[in-house]
Amino acid sequence: MTFKPSLAQRIVIGFVLVTLLVAGTFAVGTVITVHLVEERLLSAQLTRDLDRLLQMETMDEWRAQPRPDQLFHFTDGPEEFALPADLTEMGEGFHELFRGASAYHAMVRVVDGRRYVLLQDQSDFERREQVMYVVVVVGFLCSLLLAGTLGWLLARRVMSPVIRLARQVRQRDQLLALAPPLAQDYVPDEVGQLAAAFDETLSLLREALNREQLFTSDVSHELRTPLMVLASSCELLLENPALDERAQRQVQRIARASAEMRELVQTFLQLARAQSGQGSGTPRASLRQVADDLVTQWREQIELKGLQLDYRQTADAALTYNAPLLRAVLGNLLRNAWHYTDSGYIRLDLTATGFSVEDSGAGIPEALRDSVFEPFVRGERERGDGLGLGLSLVQRICAQEGWRIRLSPAAPHGCRFEVTLAAAS
């Protein structure tokens, strides 16, 4: 899984990386500098001591001896000055030598074919050097910890207005016409400019939502009268004995389409009123009442198509919901199942938390399952001239009411829509 840090985390990481680069460079530079200075100083000191000893070696008697922490050896030297075998191959110049647990600095010089070696014990120096390394490492780690702490404190301070702005933008009240502007709460810096941009965008969004609500409300309101005229005309036509059986079926079909359109208009009107805060007085009903009514309405059409309608109910009749919107959701799912099922069954299950509609129809291709709730997305196109708005309307209603809808395949084929209703009274 790809790590995607937040802006605050990126600030902290930036501080730590900069400190890692600076402190790491300083620590490495310190160690290298100390090592070079050590080599130069010790080399100069051993050179002076070796020169002094070589001058005394030309005299008949030794009037100078190596210091207590030094050892002096040379070719053909007597007793303790004899050149050990491990020093015979060392080249001229400064060296570091380890003998068991002891460490030495060595200066080698060849004069007239004779090899002179001056050793100086560096055990104390190595201990001091180890202490210095520990101090450098601890200082490096402390600087990283301090950088992380400072970065976290700075990130909190820098991100505080951004987080507050994000909370304000997420509030649904910002879509209301009377919502105060956001920019007035911030200084005119980058965050203030961002708040001003949000104000402009939210203003455009409010205008678009207002136009949508007015359009939906006006169209829904104006369509009810011609739809009532159409329904009344169908009733009068059905009472005419001169109509043959084929004409009556066509009129009944027109009447059903008119009724469905009235329900759709009522649903859009309810959505427009709910979004504008005018949803008070909406008729309410229990899930069982709505389901019983729709099953009565759809049973004949389902059975005329040769399908089996399996209706099982265990819902709590005491809970009530927005009746027009619940009817639109359940009705669209039943209509969708009837439309895409040629043989088998349609099953409606009412539960304590919601309901499910399952069918043995053509199903929904896996490639369309993620987008089937989007507008104008349809299943098999040879099944009529629908616009693919039914499931989009269902999704919109569920989002409005706080309900959850889930689509899953049914075995061996078909699909299952499960709707979980939010708790209501």
KOLVEXLO-229861 format. One record per residue (C-alpha): residue in three letters; x, y, z; residue number from 1. Coordinates in steps of 0.2 Angstrom, whole numbers. Example, Ala and Ser with C-alpha at 12.3 -4.5 7.8 and 13.67 -1.06 7.14 Angstrom:
2
(node "ALA",(62,-22,39),1) (node "SER",(68,-5,36),2) 
END
This chain:
425
(node "MET",(0,0,0),1) (node "THR",(7,17,-5),2) (node "PHE",(11,29,10),3) (node "LYS",(2,45,7),4) (node "PRO",(7,57,21),5) (node "SER",(-4,72,26),6) (node "LEU",(3,90,24),7) (node "ALA",(7,90,43),8) (node "GLN",(17,74,41),9) (node "ARG",(26,81,26),10) (node "ILE",(31,96,36),11) (node "VAL",(38,85,50),12) (node "ILE",(47,74,37),13) (node "GLY",(54,89,29),14) (node "PHE",(61,96,45),15) (node "VAL",(69,79,49),16) (node "LEU",(76,77,32),17) (node "VAL",(84,94,32),18) (node "THR",(91,91,50),19) (node "LEU",(97,74,44),20) (node "LEU",(107,82,30),21) (node "VAL",(114,96,40),22) (node "ALA",(118,87,56),23) (node "GLY",(124,72,47),24) (node "THR",(136,82,36),25) (node "PHE",(142,91,52),26) (node "ALA",(144,75,62),27) (node "VAL",(154,67,47),28) (node "GLY",(164,82,45),29) (node "THR",(168,83,63),30) (node "VAL",(174,65,63),31) (node "ILE",(185,67,47),32) (node "THR",(192,84,54),33) (node "VAL",(197,76,71),34) (node "HIS",(205,62,62),35) (node "LEU",(215,72,50),36) (node "VAL",(220,84,64),37) (node "GLU",(225,69,75),38) (node "GLU",(235,62,61),39) (node "ARG",(244,78,58),40) (node "LEU",(248,83,76),41) (node "LEU",(253,65,81),42) (node "SER",(264,64,65),43) (node "ALA",(273,80,69),44) (node "GLN",(275,75,87),45) (node "LEU",(282,58,83),46) (node "THR",(293,66,70),47) (node "ARG",(301,78,83),48) (node "ASP",(303,64,95),49) (node "LEU",(311,52,82),50) (node "ASP",(323,66,76),51) (node "ARG",(329,68,94),52) (node "LEU",(332,50,97),53) (node "LEU",(341,48,80),54) (node "GLN",(353,63,86),55) (node "MET",(357,54,102),56) (node "GLU",(360,37,93),57) (node "THR",(375,45,85),58) (node "MET",(383,48,102),59) (node "ASP",(393,35,112),60) (node "GLU",(380,35,126),61) (node "TRP",(361,37,126),62) (node "ARG",(357,53,135),63) (node "ALA",(339,53,130),64) (node "GLN",(327,39,132),65) (node "PRO",(309,37,124),66) (node "ARG",(295,43,134),67) (node "PRO",(286,31,146),68) (node "ASP",(272,29,133),69) (node "GLN",(284,26,119),70) (node "LEU",(294,12,111),71) (node "PHE",(309,14,101),72) (node "HIS",(316,0,89),73) (node "PHE",(329,0,75),74) (node "THR",(338,-12,64),75) (node "ASP",(352,-22,74),76) (node "GLY",(347,-13,90),77) (node "PRO",(352,-20,106),78) (node "GLU",(340,-29,117),79) (node "GLU",(324,-20,120),80) (node "PHE",(328,-8,105),81) (node "ALA",(329,-23,93),82) (node "LEU",(317,-22,78),83) (node "PRO",(302,-34,80),84) (node "ALA",(298,-45,65),85) (node "ASP",(280,-36,63),86) (node "LEU",(289,-19,60),87) (node "THR",(301,-24,47),88) (node "GLU",(289,-22,32),89) (node "MET",(281,-5,37),90) (node "GLY",(285,9,25),91) (node "GLU",(291,26,30),92) (node "GLY",(279,38,37),93) (node "PHE",(265,39,50),94) (node "HIS",(255,23,54),95) (node "GLU",(242,16,66),96) (node "LEU",(247,-1,73),97) (node "PHE",(237,-14,83),98) (node "ARG",(245,-27,94),99) (node "GLY",(233,-37,103),100) (node "ALA",(222,-26,114),101) (node "SER",(234,-12,112),102) (node "ALA",(234,2,99),103) (node "TYR",(250,12,94),104) (node "HIS",(254,27,83),105) (node "ALA",(270,23,73),106) (node "MET",(283,34,64),107) (node "VAL",(295,25,53),108) (node "ARG",(311,32,45),109) (node "VAL",(325,23,35),110) (node "VAL",(342,31,36),111) (node "ASP",(357,23,28),112) (node "GLY",(348,7,26),113) (node "ARG",(343,5,44),114) (node "ARG",(325,6,49),115) (node "TYR",(320,16,64),116) (node "VAL",(302,14,72),117) (node "LEU",(295,25,86),118) (node "LEU",(279,18,94),119) (node "GLN",(268,28,105),120) (node "ASP",(254,20,115),121) (node "GLN",(237,28,109),122) (node "SER",(225,18,121),123) (node "ASP",(220,34,131),124) (node "PHE",(218,44,115),125) (node "GLU",(207,30,108),126) (node "ARG",(196,31,123),127) (node "ARG",(194,49,122),128) (node "GLU",(191,47,103),129) (node "GLN",(177,35,107),130) (node "VAL",(169,47,119),131) (node "MET",(170,60,106),132) (node "TYR",(161,48,94),133) (node "VAL",(148,44,106),134) (node "VAL",(145,63,109),135) (node "VAL",(143,66,91),136) (node "VAL",(131,52,88),137) (node "VAL",(120,57,103),138) (node "GLY",(121,75,97),139) (node "PHE",(115,69,80),140) (node "LEU",(101,59,87),141) (node "CYS",(96,73,99),142) (node "SER",(95,85,84),143) (node "LEU",(84,74,74),144) (node "LEU",(72,72,89),145) (node "LEU",(72,91,91),146) (node "ALA",(69,93,73),147) (node "GLY",(54,81,73),148) (node "THR",(47,90,89),149) (node "LEU",(49,108,81),150) (node "GLY",(42,101,65),151) (node "TRP",(27,94,74),152) (node "LEU",(24,110,83),153) (node "LEU",(26,121,68),154) (node "ALA",(15,109,58),155) (node "ARG",(1,111,71),156) (node "ARG",(3,130,71),157) (node "VAL",(3,131,52),158) (node "MET",(-11,118,49),159) (node "SER",(-22,125,63),160) (node "PRO",(-31,138,51),161) (node "VAL",(-31,125,37),162) (node "ILE",(-40,112,48),163) (node "ARG",(-52,125,54),164) (node "LEU",(-56,130,37),165) (node "ALA",(-59,112,31),166) (node "ARG",(-71,109,45),167) (node "GLN",(-81,125,41),168) (node "VAL",(-82,120,22),169) (node "ARG",(-88,102,27),170) (node "GLN",(-103,109,36),171) (node "ARG",(-119,107,27),172) (node "ASP",(-124,125,33),173) (node "GLN",(-112,132,21),174) (node "LEU",(-124,128,6),175) (node "LEU",(-137,139,14),176) (node "ALA",(-140,156,7),177) (node "LEU",(-137,165,24),178) (node "ALA",(-121,157,27),179) (node "PRO",(-108,170,32),180) (node "PRO",(-92,171,21),181) (node "LEU",(-77,162,27),182) (node "ALA",(-63,174,22),183) (node "GLN",(-67,187,35),184) (node "ASP",(-61,175,49),185) (node "TYR",(-43,173,42),186) (node "VAL",(-29,185,39),187) (node "PRO",(-26,189,20),188) (node "ASP",(-12,176,18),189) (node "GLU",(-12,160,8),190) (node "VAL",(-25,153,19),191) (node "GLY",(-36,169,18),192) (node "GLN",(-34,167,-1),193) (node "LEU",(-40,149,0),194) (node "ALA",(-55,154,11),195) (node "ALA",(-59,168,-2),196) (node "ALA",(-58,155,-16),197) (node "PHE",(-70,144,-6),198) (node "ASP",(-82,158,-4),199) (node "GLU",(-83,161,-22),200) (node "THR",(-85,142,-26),201) (node "LEU",(-98,140,-13),202) (node "SER",(-107,155,-19),203) (node "LEU",(-108,148,-37),204) (node "LEU",(-113,131,-29),205) (node "ARG",(-127,139,-19),206) (node "GLU",(-134,148,-35),207) (node "ALA",(-133,131,-45),208) (node "LEU",(-142,122,-31),209) (node "ASN",(-155,136,-29),210) (node "ARG",(-158,135,-48),211) (node "GLU",(-160,116,-47),212) (node "GLN",(-172,116,-33),213) (node "LEU",(-183,130,-41),214) (node "PHE",(-183,120,-58),215) (node "THR",(-187,104,-50),216) (node "SER",(-201,111,-39),217) (node "ASP",(-208,122,-53),218) (node "VAL",(-208,107,-66),219) (node "SER",(-215,95,-53),220) (node "HIS",(-229,107,-48),221) (node "GLU",(-233,112,-66),222) (node "LEU",(-234,93,-72),223) (node "ARG",(-246,88,-59),224) (node "THR",(-261,96,-68),225) (node "PRO",(-258,89,-85),226) (node "LEU",(-255,72,-77),227) (node "MET",(-271,72,-68),228) (node "VAL",(-280,77,-84),229) (node "LEU",(-271,62,-93),230) (node "ALA",(-276,50,-79),231) (node "SER",(-295,56,-79),232) (node "SER",(-295,54,-98),233) (node "CYS",(-289,36,-96),234) (node "GLU",(-302,32,-84),235) (node "LEU",(-316,39,-95),236) (node "LEU",(-309,30,-110),237) (node "LEU",(-309,14,-100),238) (node "GLU",(-327,16,-97),239) (node "ASN",(-331,17,-115),240) (node "PRO",(-339,1,-121),241) (node "ALA",(-334,4,-139),242) (node "LEU",(-316,1,-135),243) (node "ASP",(-310,-16,-141),244) (node "GLU",(-298,-27,-130),245) (node "ARG",(-282,-21,-138),246) (node "ALA",(-287,-3,-136),247) (node "GLN",(-291,-5,-118),248) (node "ARG",(-274,-13,-115),249) (node "GLN",(-266,2,-123),250) (node "VAL",(-276,14,-112),251) (node "GLN",(-272,4,-97),252) (node "ARG",(-254,5,-101),253) (node "ILE",(-255,24,-103),254) (node "ALA",(-264,25,-86),255) (node "ARG",(-250,15,-78),256) (node "ALA",(-237,26,-86),257) (node "SER",(-246,41,-80),258) (node "ALA",(-247,35,-62),259) (node "GLU",(-228,31,-62),260) (node "MET",(-225,48,-69),261) (node "ARG",(-236,56,-55),262) (node "GLU",(-225,46,-42),263) (node "LEU",(-209,52,-50),264) (node "VAL",(-215,70,-50),265) (node "GLN",(-220,68,-32),266) (node "THR",(-203,61,-28),267) (node "PHE",(-194,76,-36),268) (node "LEU",(-205,88,-27),269) (node "GLN",(-201,79,-11),270) (node "LEU",(-182,80,-14),271) (node "ALA",(-183,99,-19),272) (node "ARG",(-193,103,-3),273) (node "ALA",(-181,92,8),274) (node "GLN",(-166,101,1),275) (node "SER",(-173,118,3),276) (node "GLY",(-179,114,21),277) (node "GLN",(-197,114,17),278) (node "GLY",(-200,95,21),279) (node "SER",(-211,97,36),280) (node "GLY",(-228,89,34),281) (node "THR",(-222,75,23),282) (node "PRO",(-233,60,24),283) (node "ARG",(-225,46,33),284) (node "ALA",(-228,27,33),285) (node "SER",(-220,11,39),286) (node "LEU",(-210,0,28),287) (node "ARG",(-223,-14,28),288) (node "GLN",(-237,-2,23),289) (node "VAL",(-227,4,8),290) (node "ALA",(-221,-13,3),291) (node "ASP",(-239,-20,4),292) (node "ASP",(-245,-7,-7),293) (node "LEU",(-232,-9,-20),294) (node "VAL",(-233,-28,-20),295) (node "THR",(-252,-26,-23),296) (node "GLN",(-248,-14,-37),297) (node "TRP",(-234,-25,-45),298) (node "ARG",(-240,-43,-42),299) (node "GLU",(-251,-44,-57),300) (node "GLN",(-238,-37,-69),301) (node "ILE",(-225,-48,-62),302) (node "GLU",(-236,-64,-63),303) (node "LEU",(-242,-59,-81),304) (node "LYS",(-224,-60,-86),305) (node "GLY",(-223,-78,-79),306) (node "LEU",(-212,-73,-64),307) (node "GLN",(-214,-79,-46),308) (node "LEU",(-215,-65,-33),309) (node "ASP",(-209,-70,-16),310) (node "TYR",(-214,-58,-3),311) (node "ARG",(-207,-60,15),312) (node "GLN",(-210,-48,29),313) (node "THR",(-202,-46,46),314) (node "ALA",(-201,-27,47),315) (node "ASP",(-205,-17,62),316) (node "ALA",(-222,-8,59),317) (node "ALA",(-219,5,72),318) (node "LEU",(-205,13,63),319) (node "THR",(-211,26,50),320) (node "TYR",(-202,35,36),321) (node "ASN",(-204,48,22),322) (node "ALA",(-218,38,12),323) (node "PRO",(-215,46,-5),324) (node "LEU",(-197,44,-5),325) (node "LEU",(-197,26,2),326) (node "ARG",(-210,22,-11),327) (node "ALA",(-199,29,-24),328) (node "VAL",(-184,18,-19),329) (node "LEU",(-194,2,-17),330) (node "GLY",(-204,5,-32),331) (node "ASN",(-189,9,-43),332) (node "LEU",(-180,-7,-37),333) (node "LEU",(-196,-18,-41),334) (node "ARG",(-198,-10,-58),335) (node "ASN",(-180,-13,-62),336) (node "ALA",(-181,-31,-56),337) (node "TRP",(-197,-34,-67),338) (node "HIS",(-189,-25,-82),339) (node "TYR",(-173,-36,-82),340) (node "THR",(-180,-53,-77),341) (node "ASP",(-187,-64,-90),342) (node "SER",(-189,-80,-80),343) (node "GLY",(-188,-86,-62),344) (node "TYR",(-192,-75,-47),345) (node "ILE",(-192,-58,-39),346) (node "ARG",(-190,-59,-20),347) (node "LEU",(-194,-45,-8),348) (node "ASP",(-188,-47,10),349) (node "LEU",(-192,-35,24),350) (node "THR",(-180,-35,39),351) (node "ALA",(-179,-26,55),352) (node "THR",(-166,-14,47),353) (node "GLY",(-172,-12,30),354) (node "PHE",(-176,-23,14),355) (node "SER",(-169,-32,0),356) (node "VAL",(-174,-35,-18),357) (node "GLU",(-167,-50,-27),358) (node "ASP",(-170,-56,-44),359) (node "SER",(-165,-70,-56),360) (node "GLY",(-163,-59,-71),361) (node "ALA",(-149,-54,-82),362) (node "GLY",(-139,-46,-68),363) (node "ILE",(-127,-32,-69),364) (node "PRO",(-110,-34,-78),365) (node "GLU",(-96,-33,-65),366) (node "ALA",(-89,-18,-76),367) (node "LEU",(-104,-8,-72),368) (node "ARG",(-107,-12,-54),369) (node "ASP",(-96,3,-48),370) (node "SER",(-105,15,-59),371) (node "VAL",(-123,8,-60),372) (node "PHE",(-129,22,-48),373) (node "GLU",(-123,36,-59),374) (node "PRO",(-135,45,-70),375) (node "PHE",(-138,38,-88),376) (node "VAL",(-129,22,-84),377) (node "ARG",(-140,7,-91),378) (node "GLY",(-138,-12,-91),379) (node "GLU",(-143,-21,-107),380) (node "ARG",(-148,-8,-120),381) (node "GLU",(-159,-19,-130),382) (node "ARG",(-172,-18,-116),383) (node "GLY",(-182,-3,-120),384) (node "ASP",(-177,16,-121),385) (node "GLY",(-175,20,-103),386) (node "LEU",(-163,34,-99),387) (node "GLY",(-154,25,-84),388) (node "LEU",(-160,37,-71),389) (node "GLY",(-170,25,-59),390) (node "LEU",(-155,19,-49),391) (node "SER",(-147,36,-49),392) (node "LEU",(-163,43,-41),393) (node "VAL",(-163,29,-29),394) (node "GLN",(-145,33,-24),395) (node "ARG",(-149,51,-22),396) (node "ILE",(-164,48,-11),397) (node "CYS",(-154,36,0),398) (node "ALA",(-140,49,2),399) (node "GLN",(-153,62,6),400) (node "GLU",(-161,52,19),401) (node "GLY",(-146,44,27),402) (node "TRP",(-150,26,20),403) (node "ARG",(-137,14,13),404) (node "ILE",(-139,4,-3),405) (node "ARG",(-128,-10,-8),406) (node "LEU",(-127,-20,-24),407) (node "SER",(-122,-38,-25),408) (node "PRO",(-123,-53,-37),409) (node "ALA",(-136,-66,-34),410) (node "ALA",(-132,-85,-38),411) (node "PRO",(-133,-92,-51),412) (node "HIS",(-137,-75,-60),413) (node "GLY",(-146,-59,-56),414) (node "CYS",(-143,-46,-43),415) (node "ARG",(-148,-41,-26),416) (node "PHE",(-151,-23,-19),417) (node "GLU",(-150,-22,0),418) (node "VAL",(-156,-5,8),419) (node "THR",(-152,-1,26),420) (node "LEU",(-164,12,33),421) (node "ALA",(-158,24,46),422) (node "ALA",(-168,23,62),423) (node "ALA",(-184,33,61),424) (node "SER",(-199,36,72),425) 
END
